[in-house]
Amino acid sequence: MFRYISKYVGGFTVALCLGTGVQAANWDMPTPYPDATFHTVNIQQFAKDVSENSGGKLTIKVHSAGSLFKHPEIKNAVRNGQVPIGEFFLSLLANENPAFGIDSQPFLATNYGDAQRLWAAQKPVVDRLLDAQGLMALYAVPWPPQGLYTKKEVASVADLKGMKFRTNNAVLEKMATLAGAAPTQIEVPDIPQAFATGRVEAMITSPSTGANSKAWDYLNHFYDTQAWVPKNIIVVNKRAFQRLDAKTQSAVKQAAAAAEKRGWEMSKKETAEKIAVLKANGIKVHTPSPELMKGLKDIGAKMITEWKVSAGADGQAILSKY
């Protein structure tokens, strides 16, 4: 006969089978997005794979839609050991170090291939910065590339001049200003009303956000600019990870590698599906004109020059490798 005891340690529960010395850990994992979001679907499969690969030694309970911790709180919750693992938008850490936000710099990586090369260049720096905080990256998955939505047709950056442009962060505000547009702070839930009331006339966001907010109700044009390909990252508390035995650590790493590969393919599929939804509902989907792309890339070049100054040696290391 075996006896089991449970103990809560550093953000997770350990069940110890005293008769065999085998430990089973149960981890809580906060994520910011709803269950239907492809990132969350991928994470649920990751959790299932961890359980199967570890023979039940580690189970992960996913708490989606910010139900356990709100999005801006997740990274520090993992760092402080309140939970052992979590997901967040990588560029949220750009205020800590600009190197975290290079994937959100406009027109640096404008397709999935470039985005994968950029992540390969960025990851060693991210790993080092996270390691100093007691964190370890498990994997990263991109969102669909960001496109330009407008109420009226545009053929060049000059057509954006004076246009009220939706922003929700410093990067978009800077980009809108350099384009001669009028930046206006609008969060995602307020996008439809802002367009309907004329508060904004253009925005850059993903095909997913456009489709999910029914962009066809309030604008007419989508330009597939693939302005940048931002990522979510899944991190683990290093001390929590090190408490796992070697086989369970290997199980987590194997599941993470599979989740990263699967997640990039899911992102590509999401992009194609959501662009198709935009088309089906009457949005005119355009390939940007060479003149428009040149103007946008010129803005991106100015912004990355400024970013390099703020990012210092870390930024230079990423760009040299990229």
Sequence and secondary structure as in RCSB ss.txt:
>XXXX:A:sequence
MFRYISKYVGGFTVALCLGTGVQAANWDMPTPYPDATFHTVNIQQFAKDVSENSGGKLTIKVHSAGSLFKHPEIK
NAVRNGQVPIGEFFLSLLANENPAFGIDSQPFLATNYGDAQRLWAAQKPVVDRLLDAQGLMALYAVPWPPQGLYT
KKEVASVADLKGMKFRTNNAVLEKMATLAGAAPTQIEVPDIPQAFATGRVEAMITSPSTGANSKAWDYLNHFYDT
QAWVPKNIIVVNKRAFQRLDAKTQSAVKQAAAAAEKRGWEMSKKETAEKIAVLKANGIKVHTPSPELMKGLKDIG
AKMITEWKVSAGADGQAILSKY
>XXXX:A:secstr
   EEEEEETTEEEEEETTTTEEEEEEEEE SS TTSHHHHHHHHHHHHHHHHTTTSEEEEEE TTSSS HHHHH
HHHHTTSSSEEEEEGGGGGGT GGGGGGGSTTTS SHHHHHHHHHHHHHHHHHHHHTTTEEEEEEEE    EEEE
SS  SSGGGGTT EEEESSHHHHHHHHHTT EEEE  GGGHHHHHHTTS SEEEE HHHHHHTTGGGT  EEE  
     EEEEEEEHHHHHTS HHHHHHHHHHHHHHHHHHHHHHHHHHHHHHHHHHHTT EEE   HHHHHHHHHHH
HHHHHHHHHHHHHHHHHHHHH 
